[in-house]
């Protein structure tokens, strides 16, 4: 029996894990990998390849890194590659219609569509305090995450789960779901999304990490969604590196230190409170919050800023 020929498109760790799963599965052959161009990283601006490219190089798979997938010469080059499916996972570019018509294009989106179409669905589920999320396998169309749904696999989100843990869990789900859909493609009936229920999430920027002591639950959800990047920080620039929930319901003076313990302080919000364990002042290393408040000579009833 002939192997399924697959063009894979993806860029970050999420995509790398899915690509690895396809490579490891009998009956499948990745005939080409499309990923974003190498980018300068770090203070020395060292040109660094996407992890997907590194894996493809190790496996001897042909690699393409177009700046614009829509360019005619790029499209024509891809159309010359015979394939049964195109699998897309966090690639970072919109597929033009000519490519969508070349073979069934299957996208693995880390949300329960039509919720959280867009660039940051994992973070958005944490920001909203959702108790479940999932991965949607869909047939791509010209819209952004608007294609017909093939299958959704759901998981629960524990209240204290942070983005890195949720990312790892959804990556496992997406990898397994990819193989299921490829192996059983003809058994699925595509279902149109209900656009009236669609929500969207934007690309995260550094400024999103700014927090104020308003609602403790919202504050903690930002920490869950934005740690380690962009991290959460106060208007003064003080980064809050490790925190946990305090009280959820009490209404208190926003930003006031209400308790000092051996390894943490508790700070009031307009609703509830937050426990803070470690912080990082601007241009300094991470330190215990106790060392920080001692250096600032702060005590109970003073305000953290």
N, C-alpha and C positions, 0 to 999 in steps of 0.2 A: 504494500500500500504506500502511495506517494506521501511524502511529508507535507504538512501545511507550510507554505512559504509566507513569511511574515516580515513586513516592514515595521520597525519599531521607532516610535518618536517619543523622546522624553529627555529630561535634563537632570533633576536633583536625585537625592537618595531614594525617594519614593519610587521614582522611575527605575532606578538601578535594580532595586529588589524585584520589581516585576519582570524586568528584562532577564535577570538571572533565573527566575522561575521558568520562564519560557525556554531559555537555553537548556535547562536541566530536564525538560519534559520530553519524553520520547514522542516521535511523530511530528515534531515541530522544528523548523529551520528558520532562523533569523537571517534574512538575505541582505538587509541593510539597516543601519541605525542612523536616524536623524536626531541631532541634538544642537543646542545653542553653541555659538562660537566661544572659544577660550576667552577668559576675562582676566584682567589684572587683579590680583588679590593682595591684601596686606599693605603695609607702609611702603614696602619696596616695589609694589605693583608688579609682582611676579606673575607672568601669564600662566594661568592654571586651567586645565581642561575640566569640563564637567565629569562627574563620576561615571556617567553613562558612557562617555567616550573612552575612559580608562578601561572599563569592563569590555567594551567592544574591541579595543585594541588587543587585550589579552586573549580574546576568543577568535581573533582574525576576521572579524566582521567588517564589511565595508562601511565607512563612516562618512556622513555628509553634515556640514555645519554652515548652512546658508544664513546670511544675514537676514534675508527676506525670502520666505518660502513661496511668496506670491510671484516672484520674478519669473518671467516666461522661460528663461533658460533652466531655472531650477525645477520648474514644473515639468518641462519636457524631459529633463534628465530622469526624474522620478518615474514618469510614465513609461519609460523604457524598462523598468525593473518589474519583472513578473512576480505577482504575489497573490495570495488568497485573501489575506487580511492586512489591514494597517491598524496597529495598536498604539494608542496615544495616551500617555500618562504624564501630566505636568510638563508638557513640551515648552509652552511659552509663546507659541505662534498660532494664529488662526489658519486653518487649512482652506485653501481655495476650492471652488466647486470642482475643478478638473481633477484634483486629487481625491476628493470625496467620491467621485464617480469611478475612480480607478479600481477600487475594491471596497468591501465593507470596512468602514473606519470605526473602530471600537474605542471609546474613551472611558477611562476609569477615574471617576470624579469622587473626591472624598467627602461626600455629603449624601443625604437622602433627598435627591432632587424631586421637585423643583426648588427645594430650600437651598440657599447659599450657592447660587450660581456665582462664578467668579474666582478670584485669585487666592482667597484665604478662608476656605470653608472650615478647616480644622480649628483655627483660632476663633472663628465666629461662633462655632458651637459651644466653645468654652466661655466666651464673652457673654453669651446668652444664658449660661447655666443649664444647658440642655442635659437631660438624663440619658439620651441616646443619640447616636449618629450612625453613619454607615458609609458604604461605598456603592456608588451607582455605576453599573456598566450600561452604556448607552450607545446607540448608533449616532454618529456625529452628523450635524447638518451645518449650514453656513452661520448659524447663530452661536452665541456664547453659552455653552452647556444647556442647549435647548432641545437636543435630539431625543428621539424616541427611546424609552427605557427598555432594556433587555432583562436586567435582574438587579435587585438591590439586596445586599447583605448588611444587616444591622448589628450593632453592638451597644452595650450599656456604657455609660460614662460615670465612673465613681466621682463623688463630690470633690475629692482632693486631687484628682488626676490632672497633671500638667501637660502642656502641649507636646513635649518630647515623648512622653509615655503614650499619649493618644496617637501621635504620629506613627510610632512603632507598631501599635496594634492595628491601625488602619492599613498600614503597609502590608502586614501579614494577610489581612482580609482581602485587600486588592490583588495581591499575588495569587491567592487561591481562586478568587472570583474570575480572574483573567483566564486561567486554564479551564475552568468550568465552562465559561462562555465560548471559548475557542473550540473545545471538544464537543460541545453540544449546541452549536450555533443554530442549526436547523430546527431545533426543538423549541426555540424561544419565539414568542410572538411579541414584536415590538409594541409598546404602549405609549401613546402620546402623553407628554407632560401637560398638566393643568397650569397654564400660564397665569391664571388668576391667583394661584397660590405661590408664585415664584417670589423669592427674595434674593438679594444680591449682596456680595461682599467685595470690598475693594482691596487693592494691594496695600500691605502694611507699610507704614513709614515710621521713622524714628519718633516723630512727634506724637504718635499714638500712645507711646508709653507714659505720657504725663498723667499723673494721678492726683486726685484731691481726696481729702477725708470726708466723703459725702455718705455713701452707703457702703457698709463693710462688705456685703456680698458682692456688689459690683466691683469694689476695689480688689477683692481677692480673685475674682474671675479675670480681671485684667492681668494680675500676676500669673495666673494659670496659663493664660493665652500668650503672654508676651515674655516669658522667661525661657530661654536666655536672651532672645532678641525680639524687639529692641530693648527689652528690660523695662521695668517701671521706675519712675523717678519723680521726685517732688519738684515744684517750681524753682527751688533753690539749686537744683541739679543733683541733689543727694539721691543716689540709687538705692533702692530697697532690694537686697539680693535674696534674702530668705525670710519669708513671712508665713503666717498661718491665720486662720480665722480665730477671732476671739468670740465676743457675743454677737448675735445676729439681730437682736430686737431693741436693746436699750437705746434711747435717744440721749446723746451726750454732747459735750462741747467739741466741735470738730478740731482734730489735730492735737488735743491735749493728752499728755502722758498721764495715765491713770493708775499704772502699776509698774513697778520695777522688780524683776526677779533676777536670779543668778545669771541666766543666759538669754533673757529676752525682756522687752518692755511691751506694755499694752497701751495702744494709742486709741483714743476715742474718735469715732466718726459721727456724723449727724445721726446716723442710724447704725448702732452696733459698734464693734471695735475690732482692731487688728493687732495681732502679736507680731513683733518684729525681732528677728534674731541677728541678722548681719546686714551691714550697709556698706556703701562705697562712696565716700566724698569725691568731688571732682578732682581729677589728677592724682588720686591716691589709690592705694590698694584696698581690697575688701577687708573689713574689720568687724569685730563683734559690735553690736549696737551699744553694749554696756561701755566698752572703751570709748565709743563715739560720744555718748552723752556725758561721760566723765570728763572728756576733753573739753566739751562745751559747757560744763558745769550745769547740766540740766537735771532736774529732779521732778518728782510727782507734782502735777498741776502746771508745769511749764509746757510750752508748746514745741512740737517737733516741726522743723521747717527746713 
